């Protein structure tokens, strides 16, 4: 009873704080709008109002994360753990997808805008270019200034929250899926045996190291030599792919590679792009000369983010494709798909500029086709004897049922993964194609081979399926 009251009080406090923070966002927004409408107050006061609003948004995110973590601690080890974790997964995953679409969409649009600008016909001296467009039943006219307009408009939209909330939701999802269940999904003792704390620290630390290496690389003379910068960058990223594949489970390795790229992207926004934009706006408002290098640097970092989007999208969905992360040389497959997808984005960028490459797209497609060929299952051996369902069922009950049951007995998995259960013979037969893909071809199930399924058992299941997979 005491524990129940304690939890109730903590929830009450957190929800009260959350409600008050939301109310404060409306209050500060009203003050900001009134200040703009009346054109009153100094720029310093307006900036303080805006800064306070941003601080409150950050506090709201921290409180929500605190509520989620506290909820996990409350239900951990109880029958509700699986249900609550599933719903946390759903909510955070949907948020991550929505924010990610907004961020990537903005990246795609502004790179397209930069590539498609009219820079020669009837362009005023103060402009770098303009563009006519039609969308949603209306005409739009957009202009890009070489530096800044003579007067900064009162209402200036900043593209940053899409990036911040994409990263925050993705980082939260990383905890929900992999870090809260590190023994089950992050660590594979057959790959590298470490404690959950060491594995989590390794994952988060790698994001920091990756950003520092990338940032240092951007400050070297290589940044002015596009091809050499790209080659060195690809080598470094491939090294991270290799590293993740040798310390984490197969699925976790791919997700951490994507999280690492996403962390570099959001760090570009937070540490370089937004500070450069703020410095440019401040200089324009004060009538001081603008440093053109700020715009060039932030524009280049934004372009880098644009090239990383497709590899990140692939890693986001990679868990659904065991033929990639389940390959013996998974890090090579990951690097190849990342290079090919970035190559396709490069071809699209060139096309938007009116430049056409005869080799970028074919080479990228060829790499993807080669990857598909390499990951194809090897030719199976000959099945010399007839395999009965009884033999297969004995393997399933020994190696799979601890997780894939309506009432799992596994020490980590409390609900059947993806709702897949093998409680009845009919279910096993119905799901034989999925079993073939995950158990036989890619060998990605059981998860991290926790129940030590042997190669002989996998071959026996293969023969049963190829012989018709019946209940006989």
C-alpha positions as CSV (number, residue, x, y, z in Angstrom):
1,X,0.0,0.0,0.0
2,X,2.8,2.4,0.9
3,X,4.5,1.7,-2.5
4,X,1.2,2.4,-4.3
5,X,0.8,5.7,-2.5
6,X,4.4,6.7,-3.2
7,X,3.9,5.9,-6.9
8,X,0.7,7.9,-6.9
9,X,2.3,10.9,-5.3
10,X,5.2,10.9,-7.8
11,X,2.9,10.6,-10.8
12,X,0.8,13.5,-9.4
13,X,3.9,15.7,-9.0
14,X,5.2,14.9,-12.5
15,X,1.8,15.4,-14.2
16,X,1.3,18.7,-12.2
17,X,4.7,20.0,-13.4
18,X,3.9,18.9,-17.0
19,X,0.5,20.8,-17.0
20,X,2.2,23.9,-15.6
21,X,4.9,23.8,-18.2
22,X,2.3,23.5,-21.0
23,X,0.4,26.4,-19.6
24,X,3.6,28.4,-19.5
25,X,4.2,27.8,-23.2
26,X,0.8,29.5,-24.0
27,X,1.6,32.3,-21.6
28,X,5.0,33.0,-23.1
29,X,3.7,32.7,-26.6
30,X,1.0,35.3,-25.8
31,X,3.7,37.7,-24.4
32,X,5.8,37.1,-27.6
33,X,2.9,37.8,-29.9
34,X,1.9,40.9,-28.0
35,X,5.4,42.2,-28.1
36,X,5.6,41.6,-31.9
37,X,2.2,43.1,-32.6
38,X,3.0,46.3,-30.6
39,X,6.5,46.4,-31.9
40,X,7.5,47.1,-28.4
41,X,10.4,45.9,-26.3
42,X,14.1,45.6,-27.3
43,X,15.5,42.8,-29.3
44,X,17.2,41.5,-26.2
45,X,13.9,41.2,-24.4
46,X,12.4,39.5,-27.4
47,X,15.3,37.0,-27.5
48,X,14.9,36.4,-23.8
49,X,11.2,35.6,-24.3
50,X,12.1,33.2,-27.2
51,X,14.8,31.6,-25.1
52,X,12.5,31.1,-22.2
53,X,10.0,29.4,-24.5
54,X,12.7,27.1,-25.8
55,X,13.7,26.3,-22.3
56,X,10.2,25.3,-21.4
57,X,9.9,23.1,-24.4
58,X,13.1,21.3,-23.3
59,X,11.7,20.9,-19.8
60,X,8.5,19.4,-21.1
61,X,10.5,16.8,-23.0
62,X,12.6,16.0,-19.9
63,X,9.4,15.6,-17.8
64,X,7.8,13.3,-20.3
65,X,11.0,11.2,-20.5
66,X,11.0,11.1,-16.7
67,X,7.4,9.8,-16.6
68,X,8.3,7.1,-19.1
69,X,11.4,6.0,-17.2
70,X,9.5,6.0,-13.9
71,X,6.7,4.0,-15.4
72,X,9.2,1.4,-16.6
73,X,10.7,1.1,-13.1
74,X,7.2,0.8,-11.6
75,X,6.1,-2.1,-13.8
76,X,9.5,-3.8,-14.1
77,X,9.2,-7.4,-13.0
78,X,5.4,-7.4,-12.8
79,X,2.9,-9.0,-15.2
80,X,2.2,-5.5,-16.6
81,X,5.8,-5.0,-17.8
82,X,5.2,-6.5,-21.3
83,X,2.0,-4.7,-21.9
84,X,3.4,-1.3,-20.8
85,X,6.6,-1.7,-22.8
86,X,4.6,-2.6,-25.9
87,X,2.6,0.6,-25.6
88,X,5.6,2.7,-24.8
89,X,7.2,1.2,-28.0
90,X,4.1,2.1,-30.0
91,X,3.8,5.7,-28.8
92,X,7.4,6.6,-29.0
93,X,7.9,4.9,-32.4
94,X,4.9,6.8,-33.9
95,X,6.3,10.0,-32.5
96,X,9.8,9.2,-33.9
97,X,8.3,8.5,-37.4
98,X,6.3,11.7,-37.4
99,X,9.1,13.9,-36.4
100,X,11.5,12.1,-38.7
101,X,9.2,12.6,-41.7
102,X,9.1,16.4,-40.8
103,X,12.9,16.6,-40.5
104,X,13.8,14.6,-43.6
105,X,11.1,16.3,-45.6
106,X,12.5,19.7,-44.7
107,X,16.0,18.5,-45.6
108,X,14.8,17.2,-49.0
109,X,12.9,20.3,-49.7
110,X,15.6,22.9,-48.9
111,X,18.3,21.0,-50.8
112,X,15.9,20.8,-53.7
113,X,15.3,24.5,-53.4
114,X,19.0,25.3,-53.3
115,X,19.6,23.1,-56.4
116,X,16.6,24.4,-58.4
117,X,17.0,28.1,-57.8
118,X,16.9,30.4,-60.8
119,X,20.2,32.3,-60.4
120,X,20.4,34.3,-63.7
121,X,17.0,35.5,-65.1
122,X,15.7,38.7,-63.6
123,X,17.4,38.2,-60.2
124,X,18.0,41.3,-58.1
125,X,21.5,42.0,-57.0
126,X,20.8,41.2,-53.4
127,X,19.4,37.8,-54.2
128,X,21.2,34.5,-54.7
129,X,18.2,33.2,-56.7
130,X,14.4,32.6,-56.7
131,X,11.9,30.0,-57.6
132,X,8.3,29.9,-58.7
133,X,6.3,26.8,-57.5
134,X,2.8,25.5,-57.4
135,X,1.4,23.2,-54.7
136,X,-1.9,22.4,-53.2
137,X,-3.9,24.7,-55.6
138,X,-1.7,27.8,-55.0
139,X,1.3,29.6,-56.5
140,X,4.4,30.3,-54.4
141,X,7.3,32.6,-55.0
142,X,10.5,32.1,-53.0
143,X,13.6,34.2,-52.8
144,X,17.0,33.5,-51.3
145,X,19.2,36.4,-50.2
146,X,23.0,36.3,-50.7
147,X,23.5,37.3,-47.1
148,X,20.4,38.8,-45.4
149,X,17.6,41.2,-46.1
150,X,18.0,44.9,-45.1
151,X,15.6,44.3,-42.2
152,X,15.0,41.0,-40.4
153,X,11.3,40.2,-40.4
154,X,9.5,39.9,-37.1
155,X,8.2,36.4,-37.8
156,X,11.1,34.2,-38.8
157,X,10.6,30.4,-38.8
158,X,13.5,28.3,-37.6
159,X,13.8,24.7,-38.7
160,X,15.3,23.0,-35.7
161,X,12.6,21.4,-33.5
162,X,12.0,18.7,-36.2
163,X,15.6,17.6,-35.7
164,X,15.6,17.8,-32.0
165,X,12.4,15.9,-31.4
166,X,13.4,13.2,-33.9
167,X,16.6,12.6,-32.0
168,X,15.0,12.7,-28.6
169,X,12.2,10.3,-29.6
170,X,14.7,8.0,-31.3
171,X,17.0,8.0,-28.3
172,X,14.0,7.2,-26.1
173,X,13.1,4.4,-28.4
174,X,16.7,3.0,-28.2
175,X,16.2,2.8,-24.4
176,X,12.8,1.2,-24.6
177,X,13.7,-1.5,-27.2
178,X,17.4,-2.2,-26.5
179,X,18.7,-0.6,-23.3
180,X,15.9,-1.5,-20.9
181,X,16.2,-5.1,-22.2
182,X,20.0,-5.1,-22.8
183,X,20.5,-8.8,-22.0
184,X,17.8,-9.8,-24.5
185,X,18.3,-7.5,-27.4
186,X,21.5,-5.5,-27.1
187,X,24.0,-8.1,-25.9
188,X,24.8,-11.3,-27.8
189,X,27.1,-13.4,-25.7
190,X,28.1,-15.4,-28.9
191,X,29.4,-12.1,-30.3
192,X,30.8,-10.3,-27.2
193,X,30.0,-10.9,-23.6
194,X,29.7,-7.7,-21.5
195,X,27.5,-6.3,-18.8
196,X,24.4,-4.3,-19.7
197,X,26.0,-1.1,-18.2
198,X,29.1,-1.6,-20.3
199,X,27.1,-2.2,-23.4
200,X,24.9,0.8,-22.9
201,X,27.9,3.0,-22.2
202,X,29.6,1.7,-25.3
203,X,26.6,2.5,-27.5
204,X,26.1,6.1,-26.2
205,X,29.8,6.8,-26.0
206,X,30.2,5.7,-29.7
207,X,27.8,8.5,-30.7
208,X,30.0,11.1,-29.0
209,X,33.2,9.7,-30.5
210,X,31.6,9.6,-34.0
211,X,30.5,13.2,-33.8
212,X,33.9,14.4,-32.6
213,X,35.7,12.5,-35.4
214,X,33.3,13.9,-38.0
215,X,33.6,17.5,-36.6
216,X,37.4,17.3,-36.6
217,X,37.3,16.0,-40.2
218,X,35.1,18.9,-41.2
219,X,37.7,21.3,-39.9
220,X,40.6,19.8,-41.8
221,X,41.6,20.9,-45.4
222,X,39.9,17.8,-46.6
223,X,36.6,19.6,-46.4
224,X,37.5,21.6,-49.5
225,X,38.3,18.4,-51.4
226,X,35.0,16.7,-51.8
227,X,36.0,13.4,-53.1
228,X,38.8,12.8,-50.5
229,X,36.5,14.0,-47.7
230,X,33.9,11.5,-48.9
231,X,36.4,8.6,-49.1
232,X,37.8,9.2,-45.6
233,X,34.2,9.6,-44.3
234,X,33.1,6.4,-45.8
235,X,36.1,4.6,-44.3
236,X,35.4,6.0,-40.9
237,X,31.7,5.1,-41.1
238,X,32.5,1.6,-42.3
239,X,34.8,1.2,-39.3
240,X,31.9,2.0,-37.0
241,X,29.7,-0.6,-38.9
242,X,32.5,-3.1,-38.3
243,X,32.8,-2.1,-34.6
244,X,29.1,-2.4,-33.9
245,X,28.9,-5.8,-35.5
246,X,31.6,-7.1,-33.2
247,X,30.2,-5.9,-29.9
248,X,26.4,-5.9,-30.3
249,X,23.7,-8.4,-31.4
250,X,23.1,-8.2,-35.2
251,X,19.9,-6.1,-35.0
252,X,21.4,-3.8,-32.4
253,X,24.4,-3.3,-34.5
254,X,22.3,-1.9,-37.4
255,X,20.2,0.3,-35.2
256,X,23.2,1.7,-33.5
257,X,24.8,2.6,-36.8
258,X,21.6,4.5,-37.7
259,X,21.5,6.1,-34.3
260,X,25.1,7.2,-34.7
261,X,24.3,8.8,-38.1
262,X,21.2,10.5,-36.7
263,X,23.3,11.8,-33.8
264,X,25.8,13.3,-36.2
265,X,22.9,14.9,-38.1
266,X,21.3,16.5,-35.0
267,X,24.7,17.6,-33.6
268,X,25.2,19.4,-36.9
269,X,21.9,21.2,-36.4
270,X,22.5,22.0,-32.7
271,X,26.2,22.9,-32.7
272,X,26.8,24.3,-36.2
273,X,23.7,25.2,-38.2
274,X,21.5,26.9,-35.6
275,X,24.4,28.9,-33.9
276,X,25.5,30.1,-37.4
277,X,22.0,31.2,-38.2
278,X,21.7,33.0,-34.9
279,X,25.0,34.8,-35.5
280,X,23.8,35.8,-38.9
281,X,20.5,37.1,-37.6
282,X,22.2,39.0,-34.8
283,X,24.7,40.7,-37.1
284,X,21.9,41.7,-39.6
285,X,19.8,43.2,-36.8
286,X,22.7,45.1,-35.4
287,X,23.8,46.3,-38.9
288,X,27.2,44.6,-38.7
289,X,28.9,42.8,-41.6
290,X,27.9,39.1,-41.9
291,X,30.6,36.5,-42.0
292,X,29.9,34.6,-45.2
293,X,31.8,31.5,-43.9
294,X,29.0,30.9,-41.4
295,X,26.5,30.4,-44.1
296,X,28.8,28.3,-46.2
297,X,29.7,26.0,-43.2
298,X,26.1,25.5,-42.0
299,X,25.0,25.0,-45.6
300,X,27.6,22.3,-46.1
301,X,26.7,20.6,-42.8
302,X,23.0,20.7,-44.0
303,X,24.1,19.0,-47.3
304,X,25.9,16.3,-45.3
305,X,22.7,15.6,-43.4
306,X,20.9,15.3,-46.6
307,X,23.2,12.6,-47.8
308,X,22.9,10.7,-44.6
309,X,19.0,10.5,-44.6
310,X,18.6,7.5,-46.8
311,X,21.1,5.3,-44.9
312,X,19.4,6.3,-41.7
313,X,16.0,5.4,-43.1
314,X,17.3,2.0,-44.1
315,X,18.6,1.3,-40.6
316,X,15.3,2.4,-39.1
317,X,13.5,-0.4,-41.0
318,X,16.4,-2.9,-41.2
319,X,15.0,-5.0,-38.3
320,X,12.3,-6.3,-40.7
321,X,14.9,-7.7,-43.1
322,X,17.0,-10.4,-41.4
323,X,18.7,-11.3,-44.7
324,X,20.8,-8.1,-44.2
325,X,21.6,-8.0,-40.5
326,X,21.7,-11.8,-40.3
327,X,24.5,-12.2,-42.9
328,X,27.9,-13.5,-41.8
329,X,29.5,-10.2,-42.8
330,X,26.7,-8.0,-41.8
331,X,28.9,-4.9,-41.5
332,X,29.9,-5.1,-45.2
333,X,26.3,-5.4,-46.2
334,X,25.4,-2.4,-44.0
335,X,28.2,-0.3,-45.5
336,X,27.3,-1.3,-49.1
337,X,23.6,-0.4,-48.7
338,X,24.6,2.9,-47.0
339,X,27.0,3.8,-49.8
340,X,24.5,2.8,-52.5
341,X,21.6,4.8,-50.9
342,X,23.8,7.9,-50.4
343,X,24.8,7.5,-54.1
344,X,21.1,7.5,-55.2
345,X,20.6,10.7,-53.2
346,X,23.6,12.2,-54.9
347,X,22.1,11.4,-58.3
348,X,18.8,13.0,-57.3
349,X,20.7,16.1,-56.1
350,X,22.6,16.4,-59.4
351,X,19.4,15.9,-61.4
352,X,17.7,18.8,-59.4
353,X,20.7,21.0,-60.5
354,X,20.1,20.1,-64.1
355,X,23.3,18.0,-64.2
356,X,23.1,14.4,-65.3
357,X,25.5,11.7,-64.3
358,X,25.9,8.6,-66.5
359,X,27.5,6.5,-63.8
360,X,26.3,7.4,-60.2
361,X,22.8,5.8,-60.5
362,X,24.0,2.6,-62.4
363,X,26.8,2.0,-59.9
364,X,24.5,2.5,-56.9
365,X,21.9,0.1,-58.3
366,X,24.7,-2.4,-59.2
367,X,25.9,-2.3,-55.6
368,X,22.3,-2.9,-54.3
369,X,21.9,-5.8,-56.8
370,X,25.3,-7.3,-55.8
371,X,24.2,-7.0,-52.1
372,X,21.0,-8.8,-52.8
373,X,22.9,-11.6,-54.7
374,X,25.5,-12.0,-51.9
375,X,22.8,-12.2,-49.2
376,X,20.9,-14.9,-51.1
377,X,20.6,-18.2,-49.2
378,X,23.2,-20.9,-50.1
379,X,22.2,-24.0,-51.9
380,X,20.8,-26.4,-49.3
381,X,22.0,-29.9,-48.9
382,X,20.0,-33.0,-49.8
383,X,17.3,-34.3,-47.4
384,X,17.9,-38.0,-47.3
385,X,15.1,-39.0,-44.9
386,X,11.5,-38.0,-44.3
387,X,11.1,-35.6,-41.4
388,X,7.9,-35.9,-39.3
389,X,6.2,-33.0,-37.5
390,X,6.9,-34.7,-34.2
391,X,10.6,-34.2,-34.7
392,X,10.1,-30.5,-35.6
393,X,7.7,-29.9,-32.8
394,X,10.3,-31.2,-30.3
395,X,12.8,-28.6,-31.5
396,X,10.2,-25.8,-31.4
397,X,9.2,-26.7,-27.8
398,X,12.9,-26.9,-26.7
399,X,14.3,-23.8,-28.5
400,X,11.4,-21.4,-29.4
401,X,8.4,-21.8,-27.0
402,X,10.1,-19.9,-24.1
403,X,9.5,-16.7,-26.0
404,X,6.9,-17.6,-28.7
405,X,4.1,-18.6,-26.4
406,X,1.0,-16.9,-25.1
407,X,2.7,-17.1,-21.7
408,X,6.4,-16.8,-22.3
409,X,8.8,-18.3,-19.7
410,X,11.8,-16.3,-20.9
411,X,13.5,-14.2,-18.2
412,X,13.5,-11.1,-20.5
413,X,10.7,-11.5,-23.1
414,X,7.3,-11.2,-21.3
415,X,5.1,-11.1,-24.4
416,X,5.5,-13.1,-27.6
417,X,7.6,-11.1,-30.1
418,X,5.4,-9.6,-32.9
419,X,2.5,-11.7,-31.5
420,X,4.0,-14.9,-32.9
421,X,3.1,-18.0,-30.9
422,X,3.8,-21.7,-31.4
423,X,1.4,-23.0,-28.8
424,X,-0.5,-25.2,-31.3
425,X,0.7,-27.5,-34.1
426,X,-1.5,-25.5,-36.5
427,X,0.3,-22.3,-35.7
428,X,3.7,-23.9,-36.4
429,X,2.5,-25.1,-39.8
430,X,0.9,-21.7,-40.6
431,X,4.1,-19.8,-39.9
432,X,6.5,-22.2,-41.6
433,X,7.5,-19.6,-44.2
434,X,8.5,-17.2,-41.4
435,X,10.3,-20.0,-39.6
436,X,12.2,-20.8,-42.8
437,X,13.4,-17.2,-43.2
438,X,14.3,-16.5,-39.6
439,X,15.4,-19.9,-38.3
440,X,16.9,-21.6,-41.3
441,X,18.1,-19.0,-43.9
442,X,19.2,-16.1,-41.8
443,X,19.6,-17.9,-38.5
444,X,18.5,-14.8,-36.6
445,X,16.1,-16.7,-34.4
446,X,16.2,-17.7,-31.6
447,X,17.1,-14.2,-30.6
448,X,21.0,-14.2,-30.2
449,X,20.6,-18.0,-30.3
450,X,19.8,-17.8,-26.6
451,X,18.5,-21.4,-26.5
452,X,21.5,-22.7,-28.4
453,X,19.7,-24.2,-31.5
454,X,22.2,-26.3,-33.4
455,X,22.9,-26.3,-37.1
456,X,21.6,-29.9,-37.3
457,X,18.3,-28.8,-35.8
458,X,18.0,-26.0,-38.3
459,X,18.7,-28.4,-41.2
460,X,16.0,-30.8,-39.9
461,X,13.5,-27.9,-39.9
462,X,14.5,-27.0,-43.4
463,X,13.9,-30.5,-44.7
464,X,10.5,-30.7,-43.0
465,X,9.4,-27.4,-44.7
466,X,10.8,-28.4,-48.1
467,X,9.0,-31.7,-47.8
468,X,5.7,-29.9,-47.4
469,X,5.6,-28.8,-43.8
470,X,2.6,-30.9,-42.9
471,X,1.3,-32.2,-39.5
472,X,2.2,-35.8,-40.5
